[in-house]
Amino acid sequence: MARSSVINHPLSRRQILKGGAALGLGSAAALGLRPSWASPWGQTNVYAKGIEEGPEVALAIRRESLDIDGKAAQPISINGTSPGPLIRLKEGQDAVLKVTNLLDEPTSIHWHGLILPPGMDGVPGVSFAGIAPGETFTYRFPVRQNGTYWYHSHSGVQEQLGHAGPLIIDAAGREPFRYDREHVLLLTDWTYEDPMAVFRNLKTAEGFYNFQERTIADFFADVREKGFAATTEMRGMWAKMRMSSRDIADVTGSTYTYLLNGHSPEENWTALFKAGERVRLRVINGSAMSYFDVRIPGLKMTVVAADGQPVQPVPVDEFRIAVAETYDVLVTPEDDTAYTLFAESMDRSGYARATLAPREGMAAEIPERRQIADRGMEAMLAHSMAGMKGMEHSGMGGSDMQGMDHSGMQGMDHSNMQGMDHSDMNGSDMQGMDHANMQGMSGEQNRMNANGMLAAGAAQPGSRYDQAGIGIDPDTRRVLVYRDLKAFTPWPDRREPGRELELHLTGNMERYIWSFDGKKFSEVTGPIHFEKDERLRLILINDTMMEHPIHLHGMWMELENGQGELIPRKHTLDVKPGERVSALITADAEGSWAFHCHLLYHMDAGMFRVVKVS
């Protein structure tokens, strides 16, 4: 059984959960503070001495008044904090987590990225019934992995209300890299609006939160660069589609405050180090809707893990982290100076910020903000390709989500698919590709196995693993791309896939409908079937003009990024607009599992399915 600890930080009077710590239901709430792992002192070495260990973790979920960015708010708290407390488990032991629901509505906790029994996965209506008001549910499962993960609600829109927290699993043996100190960095997006009002606004008007539309000055700048005819033609094409080339994110900094460990940029959360130390930063994107570009000006970062799994070291200056992904990076500050941890939203409407410093109270310069990028012709291509499929979608009013868990989206009307969503494609995103059939393969990509399918580990035709995405200039700094990710060793199951399953990511931005293969979850007649222990290839084709972070519960997806036997394992795959990606899956987890886009409002608008392994 996993053992755990409640730690009273000697400087902050805040509390940390370790392993499976027993914690009284009211203890942290009485302090009314942010979680201790979000204190300026991090959590380095505080687990080493003087710890009274208990048999389990106790978590109490309630709605209460807390300050966020200096303003009164009503988030969902876990043991009195929002985001929730750091939970620390140990590989090879058993986790016991007792969750008490003190809300007036059902709730749940999904342990994102963990391989566990289906009844412990925490998705209401799929793997368990949910946790009713006033009830306690005990999660029990063996801990069979290590690394950086997180947890969050899978009920309604509770995740947007702060119902999330970090989850760290310490390795049973030696990890493939060394470090002297670590800090957990949880990125979230907070709105003072009712999340249901946000959803209704998205249904009401395309681009409701986009305050960065093109101006007359932009028009004349384009005329100078491209000429009057080309500029007017491009503007006319976007207008005909009733879309904007600056539709980068559905929900933006016009309503969001971007937080790092629950702190706004002005609050300057600080992570301490000593010069010369190697510091591990565990970065988690626990936001509802926001992609971030993360950098530390003046420091090189070395990526050593992706989605909790170790990868061969990749030195970078910046990395893009999709919603629900995690990256571990090592930094070694040599100077006695402060550095800015800068996480800029992909649409450039805001940022989260913290400081890495040798002493409390220090701050570094905030880097200059970048301008929003424009979607290019390839975005229109993705729109056109989807439009030609003639797929039917359905519309869902904002009230349809009230009291709903993520497994039962009901009460939706039908509509034709017109004026589709967004895209991440600038002019360079698809260079060298045949836009008619999304080819442009290298010789390595053309390799076929005995079954006439692409050989295991080869990059899928139409993938763009060597590109970070819109708004990133690779000539400015070294940016992580999916092609860089390479596992340390081959994964145990090295069989070729026995079959391929192809799914299209589809949507209607004007009506704010999202789906797989043109059908919302309420319209499908049954689950996606995997055969127990089969080896299959999942192919995802993004027919929309927006990025989608796709998450499969219960099983790993081995991203076929061209690294052969060393392709990396991930629990969440970012699929760029118009892109075709694939992953190998060993269907070794019998039961029913959620499979969905991890953009919260996309999931609740229909981009959700159930995978049944039997």
C-alpha positions in Angstrom: 0.0 0.0 0.0 1.2 3.4 -0.9 2.3 5.5 2.1 2.2 9.2 2.3 2.7 12.3 4.3 1.2 15.6 5.3 4.0 18.1 5.5 3.7 21.5 7.2 6.1 23.7 5.4 8.2 25.5 8.1 8.1 28.8 6.3 4.8 29.0 4.5 2.4 27.2 7.0 0.9 25.5 4.0 0.5 21.8 3.4 1.7 19.2 0.9 0.4 15.7 0.3 3.0 13.0 -0.3 2.5 9.4 -1.3 -1.0 8.8 0.1 -1.2 11.3 2.9 -4.1 11.3 5.3 -5.5 14.8 5.7 -8.4 16.0 7.8 -11.2 17.4 5.7 -11.1 20.8 7.2 -7.4 21.3 7.9 -6.2 23.1 4.8 -9.4 24.9 4.3 -9.0 26.6 7.6 -5.9 28.4 6.2 -7.6 29.6 3.1 -4.3 29.6 1.2 -2.9 28.3 -2.1 -1.4 24.9 -2.0 2.0 24.5 -0.4 3.6 23.3 -3.6 2.8 26.7 -5.0 4.7 28.5 -2.2 7.9 30.4 -3.2 10.0 27.7 -1.7 8.9 24.8 -3.9 9.0 21.4 -2.3 12.7 20.4 -2.7 13.9 18.0 -0.1 11.1 18.7 2.3 10.1 15.1 2.1 13.5 13.9 3.5 13.1 14.1 7.2 10.6 14.3 10.1 7.6 12.9 8.2 4.8 11.0 9.9 3.4 8.6 7.4 -0.2 7.6 7.0 -2.0 4.9 4.9 -4.0 7.0 2.5 -4.9 10.3 0.9 -8.1 12.1 1.9 -9.4 14.8 -0.4 -12.4 17.0 0.3 -14.0 18.8 -2.7 -16.1 21.9 -2.0 -17.0 25.4 -3.4 -15.6 28.3 -1.4 -14.6 31.9 -1.4 -10.9 32.4 -2.3 -8.9 35.2 -3.8 -7.6 34.7 -7.3 -5.3 37.5 -8.6 -6.4 39.7 -5.7 -10.1 39.4 -6.6 -12.8 37.5 -4.8 -13.8 34.3 -6.6 -15.7 31.1 -6.0 -13.6 28.2 -7.3 -13.9 24.6 -6.5 -11.3 23.8 -3.9 -9.6 20.5 -2.9 -8.6 20.4 0.7 -9.1 24.2 0.8 -6.9 25.1 -2.1 -7.4 25.8 -5.8 -5.6 24.4 -7.7 -5.6 21.4 -5.6 -2.8 20.0 -3.5 0.2 18.2 -4.8 -0.3 14.4 -4.5 2.9 12.3 -4.5 2.8 8.6 -5.1 5.4 5.8 -5.3 5.9 3.5 -8.2 5.3 -0.1 -7.3 3.0 0.6 -4.4 -0.8 0.9 -4.1 -2.6 4.2 -4.1 -5.6 4.7 -1.8 -7.3 8.0 -2.3 -10.6 8.8 -0.5 -12.5 11.6 -2.2 -15.4 13.3 -0.3 -17.8 15.4 -2.3 -18.9 18.5 -0.3 -20.5 20.1 -3.4 -24.2 20.3 -4.1 -23.7 18.4 -7.4 -21.9 15.2 -8.5 -18.2 15.3 -9.0 -15.3 13.0 -9.9 -11.5 12.9 -10.2 -9.7 11.5 -13.3 -6.0 10.6 -12.8 -4.7 11.9 -16.1 -2.2 9.6 -17.8 -2.3 6.9 -15.2 -2.6 3.2 -16.3 -5.2 1.7 -13.9 -8.3 -0.4 -13.7 -11.3 1.1 -15.6 -13.4 1.5 -12.4 -10.7 3.8 -10.9 -10.4 6.0 -14.0 -13.0 8.5 -12.8 -15.2 9.3 -15.8 -18.9 9.4 -14.9 -21.1 7.2 -17.1 -18.1 5.4 -18.6 -16.2 3.8 -15.8 -18.1 4.6 -12.7 -21.2 6.4 -11.5 -19.6 9.6 -10.2 -19.4 10.8 -6.6 -22.8 12.1 -5.4 -23.1 15.1 -3.0 -22.1 14.1 0.5 -20.6 10.7 -0.6 -17.0 9.5 -0.3 -15.5 7.3 -3.0 -12.2 5.4 -2.5 -9.9 5.1 -5.5 -7.6 2.1 -5.1 -5.1 1.1 -7.8 -1.6 -0.2 -8.2 1.0 2.4 -9.2 2.7 1.0 -12.3 4.6 4.0 -13.6 6.5 7.1 -12.6 6.8 10.7 -13.7 4.8 13.9 -14.0 1.0 13.7 -14.2 -2.1 15.6 -13.0 -5.6 15.1 -11.9 -8.9 16.9 -12.6 -12.7 16.6 -12.6 -14.4 14.8 -15.4 -17.9 16.2 -14.4 -19.5 19.1 -16.4 -17.3 22.1 -16.5 -15.8 21.7 -13.0 -12.2 21.7 -14.5 -12.7 25.3 -15.5 -13.6 26.2 -11.9 -10.2 25.1 -10.6 -10.9 21.4 -9.9 -7.4 20.2 -10.9 -4.0 19.6 -9.3 -0.5 18.1 -9.9 0.3 14.4 -9.4 3.9 13.2 -9.1 5.0 9.6 -9.0 8.5 8.9 -7.7 10.4 6.2 -9.5 11.1 2.9 -7.8 14.6 2.8 -9.2 17.1 5.2 -10.6 15.9 7.6 -13.3 18.0 8.2 -16.4 18.9 11.7 -15.4 20.1 13.4 -12.2 19.0 16.7 -10.6 19.5 18.5 -7.4 16.2 20.3 -6.9 12.7 20.2 -8.5 9.7 22.5 -8.9 6.2 21.7 -10.1 4.8 24.3 -12.6 1.0 23.9 -13.1 -0.4 26.2 -15.9 -4.1 27.0 -15.7 -6.6 29.5 -17.2 -9.2 31.2 -14.9 -12.3 33.2 -15.8 -14.5 35.1 -13.5 -17.4 34.4 -15.8 -19.6 31.4 -15.2 -18.2 28.6 -17.4 -21.6 27.9 -18.8 -21.9 31.6 -19.8 -18.6 31.1 -21.7 -20.0 28.1 -23.5 -23.2 30.0 -24.4 -21.1 32.9 -25.8 -19.1 30.5 -27.9 -22.4 29.1 -29.3 -23.8 32.6 -29.9 -21.0 34.2 -31.9 -17.9 32.8 -33.7 -14.9 34.8 -32.4 -16.8 36.1 -29.3 -13.6 36.3 -27.3 -11.3 37.3 -30.1 -10.3 41.0 -29.6 -7.3 40.8 -31.9 -9.0 41.0 -35.3 -7.2 42.6 -38.2 -7.3 46.4 -38.5 -7.0 49.0 -41.3 -3.4 49.3 -40.5 -2.9 45.6 -40.9 -4.6 45.8 -44.3 -2.3 48.5 -45.6 0.7 46.6 -44.2 -0.4 43.5 -46.2 -0.8 45.6 -49.3 2.8 46.8 -49.0 4.0 43.3 -48.5 1.8 41.3 -50.9 0.1 43.8 -53.2 -3.4 45.1 -53.3 -4.9 42.3 -55.4 -3.5 39.4 -53.3 -4.5 41.2 -50.1 -8.1 41.8 -51.2 -8.4 38.3 -52.5 -7.3 36.8 -49.2 -9.6 39.1 -47.2 -12.5 38.1 -49.5 -11.9 34.4 -49.0 -11.9 34.7 -45.3 -15.1 36.8 -45.4 -16.8 34.3 -47.7 -16.2 31.6 -45.1 -17.4 34.0 -42.3 -14.2 33.4 -40.5 -11.1 35.3 -39.4 -7.5 34.5 -40.1 -6.9 35.4 -36.4 -9.1 32.7 -35.0 -6.3 31.1 -33.0 -8.0 30.3 -29.7 -11.7 30.0 -28.8 -11.3 31.6 -25.4 -8.6 34.2 -24.9 -7.1 36.7 -22.5 -10.1 38.9 -22.9 -11.7 36.7 -20.2 -8.9 34.5 -19.0 -6.3 35.2 -16.3 -3.4 32.9 -17.0 -2.1 31.4 -13.7 1.1 29.5 -12.8 0.6 27.5 -9.6 -2.5 29.5 -8.9 -0.7 32.8 -9.1 -1.1 35.6 -11.7 1.8 37.2 -13.5 1.7 40.2 -11.1 2.0 38.0 -8.0 5.4 36.7 -9.2 5.5 33.1 -7.9 9.1 32.3 -7.3 11.1 29.0 -7.5 14.4 29.1 -5.7 17.7 27.6 -6.7 21.4 27.7 -5.8 23.9 28.7 -8.6 25.2 25.6 -10.3 22.4 23.3 -9.2 20.6 21.2 -11.8 16.9 22.0 -11.4 14.1 19.8 -12.7 11.0 21.7 -13.7 7.9 19.6 -14.0 5.6 21.6 -16.4 1.9 20.6 -16.6 -0.7 22.3 -18.8 -3.8 21.9 -16.6 -5.8 24.6 -18.4 -9.2 24.2 -19.8 -8.6 25.7 -23.3 -5.1 27.3 -23.6 -1.9 26.3 -25.3 1.3 27.9 -24.0 4.8 28.5 -25.4 7.2 28.2 -22.5 10.7 29.7 -22.3 13.2 31.0 -19.8 15.2 33.8 -21.5 18.9 33.4 -20.7 18.6 29.7 -19.9 18.8 26.6 -22.1 16.3 23.9 -21.2 16.8 20.2 -21.7 13.7 18.2 -22.2 14.0 14.8 -20.5 10.4 13.6 -20.2 7.1 13.9 -22.2 3.8 13.0 -20.6 5.6 11.4 -17.7 7.8 9.1 -19.9 11.5 9.7 -20.1 12.9 10.7 -23.5 16.4 11.1 -24.8 17.6 14.6 -23.8 16.7 17.5 -26.2 18.2 20.9 -25.6 15.7 23.7 -26.5 15.1 27.4 -25.9 11.3 27.0 -26.0 8.5 24.4 -26.2 4.8 24.5 -26.9 2.7 22.6 -24.5 -0.8 21.5 -25.5 -3.7 21.3 -23.1 -3.2 18.2 -20.8 0.4 17.5 -21.9 3.4 17.5 -19.4 7.1 18.1 -20.1 10.0 17.7 -17.7 13.0 19.9 -18.4 16.4 20.4 -16.7 18.0 23.8 -16.3 21.3 24.7 -14.7 21.5 28.4 -13.7 25.2 29.2 -13.2 24.8 32.9 -12.2 23.5 34.5 -9.0 20.6 36.2 -10.9 16.9 35.9 -11.5 15.3 34.4 -14.6 11.7 34.7 -15.9 9.6 31.6 -16.4 7.5 32.8 -19.3 4.4 30.9 -20.6 2.9 32.9 -23.5 -0.6 31.9 -24.7 -0.5 30.6 -28.3 -2.8 33.5 -29.5 -0.6 36.0 -27.7 -3.5 37.5 -25.7 -1.8 37.0 -22.4 0.8 35.0 -20.4 1.6 33.2 -17.2 4.8 34.2 -15.5 7.0 33.2 -12.6 10.6 33.7 -11.5 13.5 31.3 -11.0 15.8 33.0 -8.5 18.4 32.4 -5.9 16.6 34.5 -3.3 13.0 35.5 -2.5 11.9 38.9 -3.8 14.0 38.9 -6.9 12.5 39.4 -10.4 13.8 39.4 -14.0 12.7 41.3 -17.0 9.5 40.1 -18.8 10.3 39.4 -22.4 8.7 41.4 -25.2 5.3 40.0 -26.2 5.0 38.5 -29.7 2.2 39.6 -32.1 -0.6 37.2 -33.0 0.0 35.3 -36.2 -2.4 34.9 -39.1 -3.8 31.7 -40.4 -2.7 31.0 -43.9 -4.0 29.4 -47.1 -3.6 26.0 -45.6 -6.2 26.8 -43.0 -8.7 27.4 -45.8 -7.6 24.0 -47.3 -8.5 22.2 -44.1 -11.8 23.9 -44.1 -12.5 23.0 -47.7 -11.4 19.4 -47.3 -13.9 19.0 -44.5 -16.6 20.8 -46.2 -16.4 18.5 -49.2 -17.1 15.5 -47.0 -20.7 16.6 -46.7 -20.9 15.5 -43.1 -23.8 16.4 -40.9 -23.4 17.9 -37.4 -25.7 19.0 -34.7 -26.2 22.1 -32.6 -26.3 22.2 -28.9 -27.7 25.1 -26.9 -25.8 26.3 -23.9 -28.4 24.9 -21.5 -27.8 21.4 -22.8 -24.6 21.1 -20.7 -26.2 21.9 -17.3 -25.7 19.1 -14.8 -24.1 16.9 -17.5 -21.1 14.6 -17.1 -18.8 14.0 -20.0 -20.4 10.7 -21.0 -23.9 11.8 -21.7 -24.3 14.9 -23.9 -28.0 14.9 -24.8 -30.6 17.1 -26.3 -28.8 18.3 -29.4 -30.3 19.5 -32.7 -29.1 18.7 -36.2 -27.6 21.2 -38.6 -25.5 21.3 -41.7 -21.8 21.7 -41.5 -21.0 25.2 -42.7 -18.2 27.7 -42.0 -15.9 25.4 -40.1 -13.6 26.2 -37.2 -10.0 27.4 -36.9 -6.5 26.4 -38.0 -2.9 26.6 -36.9 -1.3 26.8 -40.3 0.9 29.7 -41.2 2.5 29.8 -44.6 5.3 27.5 -43.7 3.3 24.8 -41.9 2.6 22.6 -44.9 5.5 23.5 -47.3 6.5 20.7 -49.5 3.2 18.8 -49.2 0.8 17.8 -51.9 -2.4 19.6 -50.7 -4.6 17.3 -52.6 -3.6 14.1 -50.9 -1.6 15.3 -47.9 1.5 13.5 -49.1 5.1 14.7 -49.3 6.7 11.6 -47.7 10.3 10.9 -47.2 11.8 7.5 -48.2 11.7 6.5 -44.6 8.0 7.3 -44.4 7.2 5.1 -47.4 8.4 1.9 -45.8 5.7 -0.8 -45.7 5.4 -3.9 -43.7 4.3 -7.4 -44.8 0.7 -6.5 -44.5 1.1 -3.6 -46.9 0.8 -1.0 -44.1 3.3 1.6 -43.1 6.0 0.0 -41.0 5.7 0.5 -37.3 7.4 3.7 -36.1 7.5 5.4 -39.5 6.0 8.9 -39.7 2.5 9.1 -41.1 2.1 10.8 -44.5 0.7 14.2 -43.9 2.2 14.6 -40.5 4.2 17.8 -39.6 6.2 16.5 -36.7 9.1 18.9 -37.6 6.9 22.0 -37.1 6.0 23.5 -33.7 2.9 25.3 -35.1 1.5 28.7 -35.7 3.3 31.8 -34.3 6.6 30.0 -33.8 9.7 31.2 -35.7 12.3 28.4 -35.7 14.9 30.8 -36.9 14.5 32.9 -33.7 15.2 30.1 -31.2 15.5 26.3 -30.9 12.0 25.0 -30.4 10.9 21.5 -29.4 9.0 19.6 -32.1 7.4 16.1 -31.9 10.1 14.8 -34.2 12.7 15.4 -31.4 11.0 13.0 -29.0 12.8 9.7 -28.8 12.3 7.0 -26.1 15.3 5.7 -24.2 14.6 2.1 -25.0 12.1 0.2 -27.3 8.7 -0.5 -25.7 8.1 -4.2 -24.8 5.4 -4.8 -27.5 7.2 -4.4 -30.8 4.7 -6.2 -33.0 3.6 -4.7 -36.2 0.0 -3.4 -36.2 -2.6 -5.9 -37.2 -5.1 -3.3 -38.4 -5.6 0.4 -38.8 -8.4 2.6 -37.4 -8.9 6.0 -39.0 -10.8 8.8 -37.3 -11.4 12.3 -38.6 -11.5 15.3 -36.2 -14.5 17.4 -37.4 -16.3 20.5 -36.4 -18.5 23.5 -37.1 -17.0 26.7 -35.6 -19.9 28.9 -36.5 -22.4 26.7 -34.6 -19.7 25.6 -32.2 -20.1 21.8 -32.7 -17.2 19.4 -32.4 -17.1 15.7 -33.3 -15.3 12.6 -34.6 -16.2 11.5 -38.1 -18.9 14.2 -38.3 -20.9 12.9 -35.4 -21.2 14.3 -31.9 -21.1 11.9 -29.0 -24.9 12.0 -28.6 -25.3 10.8 -32.2 -23.1 7.7 -32.1 -24.7 4.3 -31.6 -22.0 2.5 -29.8 -18.3 2.6 -28.7 -15.2 2.2 -30.7 -14.1 -1.4 -30.3 -10.6 -2.6 -29.6 -9.9 -6.4 -29.3 -8.1 -7.4 -26.1 -4.3 -7.4 -26.6 -4.4 -6.5 -30.2 -1.8 -4.3 -31.7 -3.4 -1.5 -33.8 -2.6 1.8 -35.5 -4.8 4.7 -34.7 -4.8 7.4 -37.5 -6.1 10.9 -36.6 -6.9 13.3 -39.4 -7.7 16.9 -38.4 -10.3 18.2 -40.9 -10.7 21.4 -38.8 -8.9 24.7 -38.7 -7.9 24.4 -35.0 -5.4 22.3 -33.0 -6.9 19.4 -31.0 -5.1 17.7 -28.0 -6.5 14.2 -28.2 -6.4 12.0 -25.0 -7.0 8.3 -24.7 -7.7 6.9 -21.3 -6.3 3.7 -20.0 -3.7 2.9 -22.6 -0.5 4.5 -24.1 -0.4 5.9 -27.6 3.0 5.4 -29.2 3.5 8.4 -31.4 4.8 7.4 -34.8 7.1 10.3 -35.3 9.7 8.5 -37.5 11.9 7.3 -34.7 11.4 3.6 -35.5 11.6 1.4 -32.4 12.2 4.4 -30.2 8.9 6.2 -30.8 7.7 8.0 -27.6 4.8 7.0 -25.5 2.2 9.7 -24.9 -1.2 10.0 -23.3 -2.2 13.2 -25.2 -1.4 13.9 -28.9 -1.6 17.4 -30.3 -3.0 17.3 -33.8 -2.4 20.4 -35.9 -5.0 21.7 -38.4 -5.0 19.6 -41.6 -2.5 17.2 -40.1 -2.6 13.4 -40.3 -0.9 11.6 -37.4 -0.8 8.1 -36.1 0.0 6.1 -33.0 0.5 2.5 -32.2 -1.7 1.1 -29.4 -1.5 -2.2 -27.4 -5.1 -2.8 -26.3 -4.1 -4.5 -23.0 -6.7 -2.6 -20.8 -10.0 -4.5 -20.8 -13.0 -2.3 -20.1 -14.5 1.0 -21.3 -12.4 4.1 -21.7 -12.9 7.8 -22.6 -11.4 9.1 -25.8 -11.7 12.9 -26.4 -10.4 16.3 -27.3 -9.0 17.8 -24.1 -10.2 21.3 -25.0 -13.0 21.4 -22.4 -15.6 23.1 -24.5 -14.8 21.0 -27.5 -15.3 17.8 -25.4 -18.6 19.0 -24.0 -19.7 20.1 -27.5 -19.4 16.6 -28.8 -15.7 15.6 -29.5 -15.9 12.6 -27.2 -16.2 8.8 -27.7 -15.9 5.7 -25.7 -13.4 3.0 -26.5 -14.3 -0.6 -25.4 -11.6 -3.2 -25.1 -13.1 -6.7 -25.0 
